[in-house]
């Protein structure tokens, strides 16, 4: 068996690039890749963390 190459590491979420989008509901610019509740509603409309939590009962 050969030892694994130490240069081939799996990088986690801290290496995500910043992607700035505008919230469909409140028109605030935010980072969609941040580790919070922000997401694409119906896979198409970006929602910020605040709107995702506020309108969370619609899920």
C-alpha positions in Angstrom: 0.0 0.0 0.0 1.2 3.5 -0.8 0.7 6.3 1.7 -1.9 8.9 0.8 -0.6 12.2 -0.5 -0.9 14.9 2.1 -1.4 17.6 -0.6 -4.8 16.2 -1.6 -6.9 17.5 1.2 -10.7 17.9 1.1 -11.5 21.5 1.8 -14.7 22.4 3.8 -17.2 25.2 3.7 -14.6 27.8 4.9 -13.3 27.9 1.3 -16.6 28.8 -0.3 -16.4 31.9 -2.4 -18.7 34.8 -1.7 -21.7 35.1 -4.0 -23.6 38.3 -3.6 -27.2 38.2 -4.7 -30.3 40.4 -4.0 -33.2 39.1 -1.9 -36.3 38.6 -3.9 -38.5 39.7 -1.0 -36.8 42.7 0.6 -34.2 43.6 -2.1 -31.2 43.5 0.3 -27.9 42.3 -1.1 -26.4 39.3 0.8 -24.0 36.4 0.5 -26.0 33.3 -0.5 -23.0 31.0 0.4 -23.0 32.1 4.1 -23.8 29.5 6.7 -27.2 30.7 7.7 -30.8 30.2 6.6 -30.4 32.0 3.3 -31.5 29.9 0.3 -33.1 29.9 -3.1 -36.9 29.6 -2.7 -38.3 27.2 -5.2 -34.8 26.8 -6.5 -35.0 30.1 -8.3 -35.7 33.1 -6.0 -32.9 34.1 -3.5 -34.1 34.8 0.0 -31.9 36.3 2.7 -31.5 34.9 6.2 -34.0 37.4 7.7 -36.8 36.7 5.2 -36.1 32.9 5.4 -36.6 33.0 9.1 -39.6 35.4 9.0 -41.4 33.5 6.2 -40.3 30.1 7.5 -43.8 29.0 8.3 -44.5 28.8 4.6 -42.1 25.9 4.1 
